[in-house]
Amino acid sequence: MWARLAGIVTVLALPVVAAAQVSTGAANPVYHGGLEIRPAHGIINQTTGAASFAAGPWTLSPVNESNGVFPAQEAIVIALGEENFRLEPGMVKASRNGRRFSYRAPKGLTRGVRWLRIRLQRDGSYAFRFALRNVDLSRMRISDPVCVPMALIVGDDDGFTGVDLTSSGFTRRLTVRGACDIGDQWPWIR
């Protein structure tokens, strides 16, 4: 009898699983939130189309149905045009209070995410600041300005929009002018 009672007490003492769940992959986002971008600047190699720029704060607003956003525990993908730069789970470190997240690439990075800072805002959205190095924007050698798809993905949550890019004539300056309409160019929104 005491053994049964102890078993029942043990079962009742087990933690209740909350609705928030960490997603281990970022290949197929399920929860499509909003992405607000702001102008940004960088440089572009006019010969190769390789571009580097820093952006932010760009705001990812998860949908209410989201099962939670966990930047320090989920894969993060910054997608721009044909490029996808992925940070594996655990590469982004959380602050003590769990409201700020950061990543810095090792020295000598030639291509990818140089640094990333994410801040959880009071309204539940996430402010992203990041720098990318040597993004392939070779299509700008043919057409300028261009509208390319852009997504910030954290686990199974994402925000996406089009990004209006231009370079100033024959200079090396790259400008992200703002958002643009890309239609249905992302596979998971169909």
N, C-alpha and C positions, 0 to 999 in steps of 0.2 A: 504494500500500500504506500509506504513512504517512497519507494522507488518510482511509482507512478506519479505521485505528487511532485517529486523532484523533477521528473521528465516534463510535466505540464508547466511547471514554473520556468524551466529552462527554455521551452518553446516560447512562452509568453515574454521572456526577457530578450529574445533575439531582436535585433534592430529591424525596423520597418524600412523596406526599400522605398526611397522617395522617387518621384517622377523624374528628377534630374538624373541623366545618365551620360557617362562619358562615351563618346564615339571614338573608336580606334582608327577609323579611316576618314579620308576627306575626298574620296573619289566620286561619290554620288550624294551630293547634298539633298536633304529631304525638306529642310525648313528654309524657305526663300524669304529673306528679310529685305530691308532696304539698304542701299548704299548711297551715301551723299559724299560727293567729292568736291574738292576746292582746287583752284589753280595751283600749279606747281611748275618748277623750272629745273632744267638740267642741261646736259650737253649731248650732242649726237655727232658721230663720225659720218660725214656726208658720203664718204666712199663706201663704207661697209654697212652703214645703217645701225651700228651698235650704239645704244644710248644708255646713259646713266642719269638718274634723277632722284631727288628726295621729295616726298609727298606727305601731306597731312596738315592738320588732322582731317582724315576722312572717316566718316561715321558709319559703322555697321549697326543697324537696328534689327535685332532678331524679332521674328514674329511671336505672337503670344503663345502659339502652340508649341514652341521650341522646347526641347527637353533639357536645355541648358547649354551654355557656352563655357568651355573650360580651356582657355588658351595654353595653360601649362601642361595639360594632360592629353590634348588632342592634336592631331596633325593640322598644320596651317598651310594653306596654299594661297599665294598671290599670283593670280593669272592675269596676263595682259596680252591680248592678241593671241598668237599661237604659243606663247611662252607660259610655262607653269613652274613657279619656284616653290618648292615644298620644304617646310620645316617639320621634322619628325616629332612625335610626342616626346616631351621632356626637354627639347632643345630650348624652349622658351621658359624663362624662370619667373616665378611669381614673387611679388613683394610679401612682406610679413602679413599685411592686412588683406592680401588677395585681391586688391583692386588695380594693381599695376603689374604689367608683364613686360619682359624685355628679352631681347636676343641681340648678340653681337657676333658677327662672323669671325672666324679665325683670321689672323693676319695673312696676307697673301691671296685673299679671295680675288679671282679674276672675273667671276661671273656669278650672279645670284643676288640673294638678299644680304646687303651689307649690315644693316641693323633694322630692328623692329621694336617699336614701343606701343603698347596697348594700354589704354586706361578705361576701366569700367566707370561710366558716368552715372550720375544720380538717377537719370531716367531709364536706366537699364541698357542703354546703347553702349557701344564700344568705340572709342576714338583711337584710330590707327595712325601712327606716324612710321614711315619706313623709307629706306633708300635701296634702290635696285642698281645693280652694276651690269653693264654690257647686255642689255635687253635687245633682242633682235627686232628692230623696227625697219628692216630693209625695204619694206613696202613704201616707206616715205621717200625713197630715192626716185620712185615713179610718180607718186601722188602725194601732194602736200597742200592742205591739211588732210589728215585721215581720221576716221572714227573707228576705234577698235574696241572689242569687248574687254571688260575689266571685271574681275571678281575677287572678293576677299572671302575665303572659305576657312571656317574653323570647325573641324569635325564634320558634323552633318548639317551645319548652319552656314548660310552664305548670304551675301549681298552682291548684286551685280548691276552694271550699267554700261553704257558706252562712254569712252573717253575720247575727247577731241584733242588731237595732238597736231602741233605745227612746229616748223623750224623757221627761223627768221631769215629767209632768203638763202644766201650763201654762207651765213655764219654757222657756228657750231651750236648755237643756242636752241634748246628744245623747250617748248612750252606746252603744258597741259592746260588748255583753256577752260575746260569744264566738262560737263556731261553732254552726250549726244545720243541720238536714238539708233540702236543697233538692231531693232526688231527681234526676231526669234533665233538669234545666232548661237545660243547656249543650248546644248543637248538636253539638259535636265528640266527646261521650262516648257517642253512640248507635252 
